[in-house]
Amino acid sequence: MEARNPISDRVTGVISQRNGLVIPKGSFKLTPYSGLINEKTPVTMVSNMISGVSRPTWAAALSLAIVIASGPGSAALSAPPTEAAEVLRLYPGSVPGSEGAKQQEVAVGTRIYNVSVPTLTVFKPKAGMATDAAVIIAPGGGFVRLGMEGEGYAVARYLAERGITAIVLKYRTDETSPDRIPKAVLAGGAPSPAAGLESAPARGLTPRPAPNTSVGAHQAVADGLAAVGFVRDHAGAWGLSAHRIGFVGFSAGAFVAMELALDRDPATRPDFVGAIYAPRPADMVVPADAPPLFLAVAADDETVHAAPSLSIFQDWQAAGRSAELHVFESGRHGFGMTPQQKDSDHWIDEYFWWLRAANGAVKLPEPTAGPAKP
């Protein structure tokens, strides 16, 4: 087991300004372009998007800027990593509430827009490393996109390597018109993980859906509840305990995680919950049997700020429920699994320690000897 990193235990009040995209000095800048890039887009058209960058750099950037688009209702977009065991549709037939959806799902690098067919991508532990626990992972993106790598697949790989079945939830998002979808994810200057949630407060991201909540927020919560029920229903077949099903979400995904933590139905409520840079649910009332809660945020987060996580932690404690909070000195919003050489890089180690701590609320078991459970 990884040792705790003392630097990640520091709690500070440092707040710094958060401005738009994080672009390394002297790298490049984008110019407006309203079309979609695909394998048939002329190179000259793509080059109009990039200025002040060397030919090798933008050539490499172009290789990362392929947009995959398909017809309505497609779930075969943004192919998951090859180590993922399987990709499953969350709903066996039509998707409740999205039967007439016509939006085209679009992938830009590992970011996905216009999701109307939710899926579960299952990462199973290797032989000899399996426990009977599972964690469902909900990436963030302001309900307009999903950051599938840094807040999804990378988290799943980490957990699966440590014996936990990890399941990435690709939940439904709000529809985004093509002219608002970024056309490139460029080496050395990708849009910040927080981009897309900057306007979250204006979009009314409040729980147990209020009238001004986005359609994507309503549907994302419904997909989260369905995902917990799905995994719990398949627990026996997958060699899992139906009472060791966790859920961790990031930003908008943390909104979903908090909604599930507050859910009154034990059948669809996770057994333990992680909320990474979470917004505070409106009118939050902590259930008497609320699940153990792990919270992490950076003190310099200028998108949702650190205060909501602190207030959630205090409410959990006031209700006599188990909670752990980490406020990292730096990392800003959307740190996920992206290394930044900051103390927030170690959030995942703290999360795993919380899951496994013998004196903690979750107490996940040691990996089993022998083959991984199917």
HELIX and SHEET records of a PDB file:
HELIX    1   1 PRO A    6  ASP A    9  5                                   4    
HELIX    2   2 VAL A   43  SER A   47  1                                   5    
HELIX    3   3 ARG A   55  SER A   63  1                                   9    
HELIX    4   4 GLU A  149  TYR A  153  3                                   5    
HELIX    5   5 ALA A  154  ALA A  160  1                                   7    
HELIX    6   6 PRO A  178  ARG A  180  5                                   3    
HELIX    7   7 ALA A  200  ARG A  203  5                                   4    
HELIX    8   8 VAL A  215  ASP A  233  1                                  19    
HELIX    9   9 ALA A  252  ALA A  261  1                                  10    
HELIX   10  10 ALA A  307  ALA A  318  1                                  12    
HELIX   11  11 ASP A  343  HIS A  346  5                                   4    
HELIX   12  12 TRP A  347  ARG A  356  1                                  10    
SHEET    1   A 2 LYS A  29  LEU A  30  0                                        
SHEET    2   A 2 ILE A  50  SER A  51 -1                                        
SHEET    1   B 4 VAL A  67  ALA A  69  0                                        
SHEET    2   B 4 VAL A 106  VAL A 108 -1                                        
SHEET    3   B 4 ARG A 111  TYR A 113 -1                                        
SHEET    4   B 4 ARG A 145  GLY A 147 -1                                        
SHEET    1   C 8 GLU A  86  ARG A  89  0                                        
SHEET    2   C 8 THR A 119  PHE A 123 -1                                        
SHEET    3   C 8 THR A 165  LYS A 170 -1                                        
SHEET    4   C 8 ALA A 134  ALA A 138  1                                        
SHEET    5   C 8 ILE A 245  PHE A 250  1                                        
SHEET    6   C 8 PHE A 272  ILE A 276  1                                        
SHEET    7   C 8 LEU A 293  ALA A 298  1                                        
SHEET    8   C 8 ALA A 323  PHE A 328  1                                        
END                                                                             
